[in-house]
Amino acid sequence: MKKKAVRLTTILAAAALSASAFGCAAAPAAQPAAEEAPAETAEEAPAEAEEETAEEAEVTAEEAETEEAAAEETADATRIFTDSAGREVEVDAEITRIAATGPLAQIALYAIAPDLMVGWTSDWSEASEKYIPEEYLALPVLGQLYGGKGEMNLEELLAADPQVVIDFGQPKASIVEDLDGLQEQTGIPFVHITASLLETGDAYRKLGELLGREEEGEALATYCEETCEKCLAAAEASEPAKLLFITGENGLNVIAKDSFHAEVVDLLADNLAVVDEPSSKGTGNESDLEQIMNWNPEVIIFSPDSIYETVGEDPAWQTIPAIENHRYYEVPAQPYNWMGFPPSVQRYPGMLWLAKTLYPDAADYDLKEEIVRYYDLFYHYELTDEEYEELMKKAQ
């Protein structure tokens, strides 16, 4: 429309100048000097108008090109990412700032892109801080969308200014509604990436696609898949160990078979804790010593907050085969519990440890080498011999 307007203006100007020229030609012959001057002006004016028209057209073309380039740049600056919930989410083409919806996602994201994190979902424990560089520890706490430790602080989240907030793990039934609502409320894209113990490889590949870190995502995916393969092979080649996973300060809670937190145990052992309603909470299902005796476990693993330190001297437990034969252990837990809590990617060292503990002959890998490799890949931390021994002090 701008080009047409300029052209119409030019035509009208030229017409006006032509009319003026014709008026000058009709002037009296007694004034030749006066005739010549207007005639010269009439000849020069159309040329000047043409020059002005050309300049205006050139400016208009440049403006159009600028607008077109800006539109193309805006289109190139974003892209559509389809998350695991099937939601098509518009995200920036280049992502440099991310946040997590909860601890489970935080652990997974820290492995692939610690430098992109703008905050944490909760404070680190004092014992865990040594594994995390100081510049990351200083990041703000944003809260969490799911879980039992508070809610996501939307004010802090907006101040941290992430380009995308990522949920990772098994989806809640309300995941689409939850993330759509938060996205509308904050104006920040929210995406979900589904992951389970045996499917985390694909989840890391999808994370790599989202963050532009395909190479890092593939390295993490390969580690997860290789770990599952070697641990499952050891279990399948052996008689399943009859095991209980016990929690609680009195040692009377169990992580029941088929519960949310029992995935590693169920894959690698015969989880004796069969109950009518498995609890999805980290505390597990309440039980009692009589029931534990009836289950008669050959192996017991205790959570770090339980009775590992005292159970060997408690007469009430001495008739249980696992205690009597000294086949009880405490789960390593730095910087996160290796069996879960939350059930994220720190379960891979837990798998390696449990398979090697239960089936030492069939698990033909060097446990220390595998754990050191994990800490390097997922925590970007060089684990020393002394630190490894400290982690394993109650676990072997």
C-alpha positions in Angstrom: 0.0 0.0 0.0 2.9 2.4 0.7 4.3 2.0 -2.8 1.0 2.7 -4.4 0.5 5.9 -2.4 3.9 7.2 -3.4 3.2 6.6 -7.0 -0.1 8.4 -6.9 1.6 11.4 -5.3 4.2 11.5 -8.0 1.6 11.5 -10.8 -0.4 14.3 -9.2 2.8 16.4 -8.7 3.9 15.9 -12.3 0.4 16.8 -13.5 0.5 20.1 -11.5 3.9 21.0 -12.8 2.8 20.3 -16.4 -0.2 22.6 -16.1 2.1 25.4 -14.7 4.4 25.0 -17.7 1.5 25.3 -20.2 0.4 28.5 -18.4 3.9 30.0 -18.9 3.9 29.2 -22.6 0.8 31.5 -23.1 2.6 34.5 -21.6 3.0 37.7 -23.7 5.9 37.8 -26.3 7.0 41.2 -25.0 8.6 39.5 -22.0 11.0 36.9 -23.4 13.2 36.9 -20.3 10.2 36.1 -18.1 9.2 33.3 -20.5 12.5 31.5 -20.4 12.9 31.3 -16.6 9.6 29.5 -16.0 10.3 27.3 -19.0 13.6 26.2 -17.5 11.8 25.5 -14.1 9.2 23.5 -15.9 11.9 21.3 -17.5 13.8 20.8 -14.2 10.8 20.2 -11.9 9.7 16.8 -13.4 13.3 15.6 -13.1 13.5 16.7 -9.4 10.1 15.1 -8.8 11.3 11.9 -10.4 14.4 11.9 -8.2 12.3 12.4 -5.1 9.9 9.6 -6.1 12.9 7.3 -6.7 14.3 8.2 -3.3 10.9 7.7 -1.6 10.4 4.4 -3.3 13.9 3.3 -2.3 13.2 4.2 1.4 9.8 2.3 1.2 11.5 -0.8 -0.2 14.2 -0.6 2.5 11.4 -0.3 5.2 9.6 -3.3 3.7 12.8 -5.4 3.7 13.5 -4.4 7.3 10.0 -5.4 8.4 10.3 -8.7 6.5 13.7 -9.4 8.0 12.4 -8.6 11.5 9.4 -11.0 11.0 11.8 -13.7 9.8 14.1 -13.1 12.8 11.1 -13.3 15.2 10.0 -16.6 13.6 13.6 -18.0 13.8 13.9 -17.0 17.5 11.2 -19.5 18.6 10.2 -23.0 17.7 7.5 -25.5 18.6 8.5 -28.3 21.0 6.2 -31.2 21.5 6.6 -32.5 25.0 5.9 -36.1 26.3 2.3 -35.1 27.3 1.6 -34.2 23.6 1.5 -30.5 24.3 2.9 -28.2 21.5 4.8 -25.5 23.4 6.4 -22.5 21.8 10.0 -22.1 23.2 13.0 -20.0 22.4 15.1 -21.4 19.6 18.2 -21.0 21.9 17.7 -21.8 25.5 20.1 -20.5 28.1 18.0 -20.3 31.3 16.0 -23.2 32.7 14.2 -24.2 35.9 12.8 -27.5 37.3 9.4 -28.3 38.7 10.8 -30.4 41.6 13.8 -32.3 43.0 13.3 -35.2 40.6 13.6 -32.9 37.6 16.4 -30.9 39.2 18.7 -34.0 39.5 18.1 -34.9 35.9 18.6 -31.4 34.6 21.8 -30.8 36.7 23.4 -33.7 34.8 22.9 -32.3 31.3 22.9 -28.5 31.9 24.0 -27.2 35.3 25.2 -24.0 33.8 21.6 -23.2 32.6 19.9 -23.6 35.9 18.5 -20.3 37.4 17.5 -21.8 40.8 16.9 -24.9 42.9 13.7 -26.5 44.1 15.0 -26.8 47.7 18.1 -26.2 49.7 21.0 -28.6 49.5 21.9 -30.6 52.7 25.1 -29.7 54.3 26.6 -33.1 53.5 25.7 -32.7 49.9 27.2 -29.2 49.4 30.7 -30.4 48.7 29.5 -32.0 45.4 28.1 -28.7 44.1 30.3 -25.8 43.0 29.9 -22.6 45.0 28.4 -20.6 42.1 25.5 -23.0 41.8 24.9 -23.2 45.5 24.3 -19.5 45.5 21.3 -19.8 43.2 17.9 -18.9 44.7 15.4 -21.5 45.9 12.3 -21.4 43.7 10.2 -24.1 45.4 8.6 -27.1 43.7 5.4 -27.9 41.8 5.0 -31.5 43.1 6.1 -33.1 46.3 5.7 -32.6 50.0 8.1 -29.7 50.7 6.3 -26.5 49.9 5.0 -25.0 46.7 6.6 -23.3 43.8 7.2 -19.6 44.5 6.0 -17.9 41.4 7.3 -14.5 42.4 10.8 -16.0 42.8 10.4 -18.0 39.6 9.5 -14.8 37.6 12.4 -13.0 39.1 14.8 -15.8 38.1 13.5 -15.4 34.5 13.8 -18.9 33.1 13.0 -19.4 29.4 11.4 -22.7 30.1 10.4 -24.7 33.2 10.9 -28.5 32.9 9.0 -31.3 34.6 10.7 -34.7 34.4 9.5 -38.2 35.5 6.2 -40.0 35.6 3.4 -37.7 34.7 0.6 -36.9 37.1 -3.0 -37.5 35.8 -3.4 -33.7 35.8 -0.1 -32.8 34.1 -1.6 -31.1 31.0 -4.0 -29.0 33.1 -1.3 -28.2 35.6 1.3 -27.1 33.1 -1.1 -25.2 30.9 -2.4 -23.3 33.9 1.1 -22.3 35.1 2.1 -21.4 31.6 -0.9 -19.1 31.2 -0.4 -17.6 34.7 3.3 -16.8 34.3 3.8 -16.4 30.6 6.7 -18.9 30.9 6.7 -22.1 28.8 6.3 -25.3 30.9 7.1 -28.7 29.4 6.9 -32.3 30.6 9.4 -35.1 29.7 8.4 -38.6 30.8 11.0 -40.8 32.3 11.1 -44.1 34.2 14.0 -46.2 35.3 14.1 -48.2 32.1 13.2 -45.3 29.8 15.5 -42.5 31.0 17.7 -42.9 27.9 14.9 -41.6 25.7 14.1 -38.9 28.1 17.7 -37.6 28.0 17.6 -37.6 24.2 14.5 -35.5 24.3 16.1 -33.1 26.9 19.1 -32.8 24.5 16.7 -31.9 21.7 15.0 -29.2 23.8 18.2 -27.6 25.2 20.4 -28.0 22.1 22.7 -30.4 23.9 22.2 -33.5 21.8 25.7 -34.8 22.4 25.5 -34.5 26.2 22.0 -36.1 26.1 23.2 -39.0 24.2 26.1 -39.6 26.6 23.8 -39.7 29.6 21.2 -41.8 27.7 23.9 -44.4 26.8 25.1 -44.6 30.4 21.5 -45.2 31.7 20.8 -47.9 29.1 24.1 -49.7 29.6 23.6 -49.7 33.4 20.1 -51.2 33.1 21.4 -53.8 30.7 24.3 -55.0 32.9 22.3 -55.0 36.2 19.3 -56.8 34.8 21.7 -59.4 33.2 23.2 -60.1 36.6 19.8 -60.5 38.2 18.4 -62.7 35.4 21.5 -65.0 35.7 21.0 -65.5 39.5 18.4 -66.8 42.0 16.4 -63.7 43.1 17.5 -62.6 46.6 14.6 -62.5 49.1 14.9 -58.9 50.3 13.3 -56.2 52.4 13.8 -52.5 52.0 13.3 -51.0 55.5 12.8 -47.3 56.5 11.8 -45.4 59.5 13.6 -44.5 62.8 12.3 -47.7 64.4 12.9 -49.9 61.4 9.2 -50.8 61.1 8.3 -49.3 57.7 8.9 -51.1 54.4 9.0 -50.0 50.8 6.3 -52.3 49.4 6.4 -54.3 46.2 4.9 -52.3 43.2 5.2 -49.0 45.1 6.6 -45.9 43.5 9.9 -46.1 45.3 10.4 -49.9 44.9 11.3 -49.9 41.2 15.0 -50.8 41.7 14.3 -53.5 44.3 11.4 -55.0 42.3 13.7 -55.2 39.2 16.6 -56.8 40.8 15.3 -58.9 43.7 12.3 -60.7 45.2 10.7 -57.9 47.2 9.0 -59.7 50.1 7.0 -56.7 51.3 3.7 -57.6 49.5 0.8 -55.5 50.9 -2.7 -54.7 49.9 -2.2 -51.0 49.3 1.5 -50.0 48.5 2.2 -46.5 49.7 3.7 -44.0 47.2 5.2 -42.0 50.0 8.9 -42.2 50.7 8.2 -43.4 54.3 6.7 -46.6 52.8 4.1 -48.8 54.5 3.9 -49.3 58.3 4.6 -52.8 59.5 5.7 -54.5 62.7 8.5 -56.8 63.8 6.3 -59.9 63.8 5.5 -59.3 60.1 9.1 -58.7 59.3 10.0 -62.0 60.9 7.3 -63.8 59.0 8.7 -62.4 55.7 12.0 -63.9 56.8 14.3 -61.9 54.6 17.7 -63.1 53.5 18.9 -59.5 52.8 17.8 -56.2 54.3 18.7 -52.8 53.0 18.1 -49.9 55.4 17.4 -46.3 54.5 19.9 -43.8 56.0 17.4 -42.6 58.6 16.7 -46.1 60.0 18.3 -48.5 62.5 21.3 -49.9 60.6 23.7 -48.7 63.4 21.8 -50.5 66.2 20.0 -53.5 64.7 23.0 -55.8 64.9 23.0 -55.5 68.7 19.2 -55.7 69.2 18.2 -59.2 70.4 14.7 -58.9 68.9 16.2 -58.9 65.4 18.8 -61.6 65.8 16.6 -64.5 64.5 16.0 -62.8 61.2 18.4 -64.5 58.6 19.6 -61.2 57.1 20.7 -60.0 60.5 22.0 -63.3 61.7 24.1 -63.8 58.6 25.3 -60.1 58.4 23.6 -59.5 55.1 22.2 -56.1 55.9 23.3 -52.8 54.5 22.6 -49.0 54.6 21.9 -47.3 51.3 24.5 -44.7 50.2 22.9 -41.3 50.1 25.1 -38.5 49.0 24.3 -36.2 47.5 21.0 -38.1 47.0 19.7 -41.4 48.2 20.8 -44.0 45.7 17.5 -45.9 45.8 15.4 -42.9 45.2 13.8 -40.2 47.3 13.1 -38.7 44.9 13.2 -41.6 42.3 15.4 -39.9 39.8 18.6 -40.7 37.9 20.6 -41.2 41.1 19.0 -44.7 41.2 21.6 -45.9 38.6 24.4 -46.1 41.0 21.9 -47.7 43.3 21.2 -50.4 40.7 24.9 -51.0 40.2 25.5 -51.2 44.0 22.5 -53.5 44.6 23.2 -55.9 41.8 26.9 -56.2 42.8 25.9 -56.7 46.5 23.3 -59.4 45.7 25.0 -61.1 42.8 28.7 -60.5 43.0 29.7 -63.3 40.7 27.2 -62.4 38.0 27.7 -58.7 38.1 31.0 -58.7 36.2 31.9 -55.0 36.4 34.1 -52.9 38.7 31.7 -51.2 41.0 34.1 -48.4 42.0 34.9 -47.6 38.4 31.2 -47.4 37.6 30.4 -45.1 40.5 33.3 -42.8 39.8 32.1 -42.6 36.2 28.5 -41.8 37.3 29.7 -38.9 39.6 31.7 -37.5 36.7 28.8 -37.7 34.2 25.9 -36.7 36.4 27.4 -34.5 39.1 30.5 -33.2 37.2 32.5 -34.2 40.2 35.7 -36.1 40.5 35.1 -38.7 43.3 38.3 -39.5 45.2 39.2 -43.0 46.6 38.5 -41.7 50.2 35.1 -40.3 49.2 34.2 -43.6 47.6 35.1 -45.5 50.7 33.1 -43.1 52.8 30.1 -43.6 50.6 30.4 -47.4 50.8 31.3 -47.7 54.5 27.9 -49.1 55.6 27.0 -50.5 52.2 29.3 -53.5 51.9 
